[in-house]
Amino acid sequence: MKTKEQDQLLLVLKARFENNRHRHPDCSWAEVESRIEARAEVLRSLHLMETTGGEPDVVALASADGVLTFCDCSTESPIGRRSLCYDQAARDERKANKPQGSAVAAAVAMGIELMDEQHYRALQSFGEFDGKTSSWVATPAHIRSLGGALFCDRRYGAVFTYHNGAQSYYAARGFRGLLRI
């Protein structure tokens, strides 16, 4: 990224951080910025989270080791990360109408992790997310080995976890990621 783009991204992240203090009450922007600037790959990942519609912000998730966690905080599943099946194996299984990619591969390419169900539920304590969309979440190996994958959404004031064939994909299903720094 060029210096001007980096500066612009940091301004966007700082404004979001300041406007959403309830997500990280015990954290300062100075601490966040110093951690971002210490690792160039973090800025790249945050840029990709932002440009795909994730609206990343620091979220206070339980961590005994002092790790700061950026999560996708867009109201709906990030628009630039929808219509993806769960992983590459699922994509390869499709005979026709293959999606452009998979959630797991996209997360790896971005340098982020797919949220798991626990992170997804924790995020919901900071607002209401995925009221019209759904998001793939990291799926336990025993479920994935049987061909399934998990996704979550929020409906009727509650968070739901569902299953689907990992090869499925929908225009309203994307994935939310997290980045630990």
N, C-alpha and C positions, 0 to 999 in steps of 0.2 A: 504494500500500500504506500502511496505517496504521503508525504508529511501532511499535506493539506487534508487528505482523506482521513488520516489518523486523527488529526485535530478535530475534524468535524464529528467523527464517530465518538470521540471522548466527550465532546460537548453534548451530544444526544444522550449518551449513557449517564452523564452527570445530571442532566435535567431530569431524566427518568428516575434516577436514584433519589434526587431531592424531592420530587413530586410524589414519591411512594415510600416515605420513611417507615410506614407500618410494616413493610416487608423486611426491614433490616434495622430495627431500632437501636441496636448496640454497635453499629458500624459507621465509620466515617468515610467520606469520599476520598480523603487523602490516603487512607489505608488501601482502598480499592485501587485507586489510580497508581500507587506505587507498585502494587502487585502486577497490574496490567503491564506497566512499562518495564518491569523486570524480565518479562518473557514475551518475545516477539510473536510466538505462535498463539498466545492468548488473544492478542489484538486481531489476528487473522480469523480465529474462530468466532470471536464476537462480531466481527464484520460480516461473516457469513450468516450468523444467526440473525443479525439485523436485516441484511439484504434479502433474506428469504421470508421475512415477515414475523420473526419470532419475538421482537421487542424484548431483548434480554435485560434482566435486572438482577441485582443481588437479592437473594431470598434467604432468610434466616432458617436454615435447615439444621437439625441437630448434628453437631460435629464436635467431638472431643479434641480433635487435633488442630483446631484453629483454621480450618479450610474455609474459604469463602466460595459460595456456590452461585453462579449465574444460572438462571432458568429462563426459558421462554415464557414470557408473561403476556403475550398477545391474548386478547379476549377469546378468539377462536384459534383452532389449530393453524399454525403458520401457513399462509397461502402458498408460499413457494416450496412447500414440502408435502403436498397432498398428491393423491392418486398414485401412491407407491404401495407395493406389496410389502410384506414384513422383512424378508431377507433375500439374499441372492439365490439360495437354494429354492425358495418358493417361486421366485421369478423364473428360474430355469425349468421348474416343473410345468409351467403354463405352456400349453400347446399353441394357443392362439391369443391374440389381444394382450400381449405382454405389456406391463406398465413400463414407463421410462426407467424405473429403477426400484430400489428398495429402501426402506427406512433405515435399516441397519447400515447398509453401505453408505448412504448419504450422511449419516451421523459420523461414521468413521472418517469419511472424506472431509468433513467439517472440523474434525478434531474434538467432537463432543460425544457425550454418552446419551443413549436413549433413556428417558426417565423410566423408572420402574413404578409399579403400582403404589408403593409406599411414598415415593417422591411426588407422584401425581396427586395423591390424597393430601399430602402436606401442602402442596402448592394451592390447593383449593381452600385452605384456611386463610389465604391472603386475598381472596376474591372469588368471583365466579367465572370459570373458564370452560370452554367447550360446551356452551349452551345450545349451539346449532351444529357443531362439528364433533368429531371424535379423534382420538390420538392413539396410535400404536404405543404400547409400553413394552419394556424389556420383558421377555417371556421366559419363564423357567425352562430349563433344558428338557425336563420330562414331558412337558406339554408340547414343546416344539418338536420333539422326536416323534410325536404322534400326528404331526401335520398341522397343529393348531398354533395360534398366536393370540395374545391378549390385546385389548384396547379398552380405553376408558372414555367416559364423557360425564357431563353433569346435566341431569334432567330432574324436574319436579323437586328442586331444592336438595337433591342428593347426588352423590357420586356413584357411578356404576362401573363395574368391570365386567367385560364380556369376552367371548371367544369367537374366533372366526378361523376359517382356513387361512393359513399364512400366505397363500398365493392370491387371496382376494385383494381388491383395491377399489377405492371409492373416491369420488371428487370431494367429498366432505370429510375424508379421513387423512390425516397427516401424522406428524409425530412431534413431540416436544422433547427438547434436549436440555442437558445441563452441562455446565463447564465448571470444574473445580479448580480454584487457584489458591 
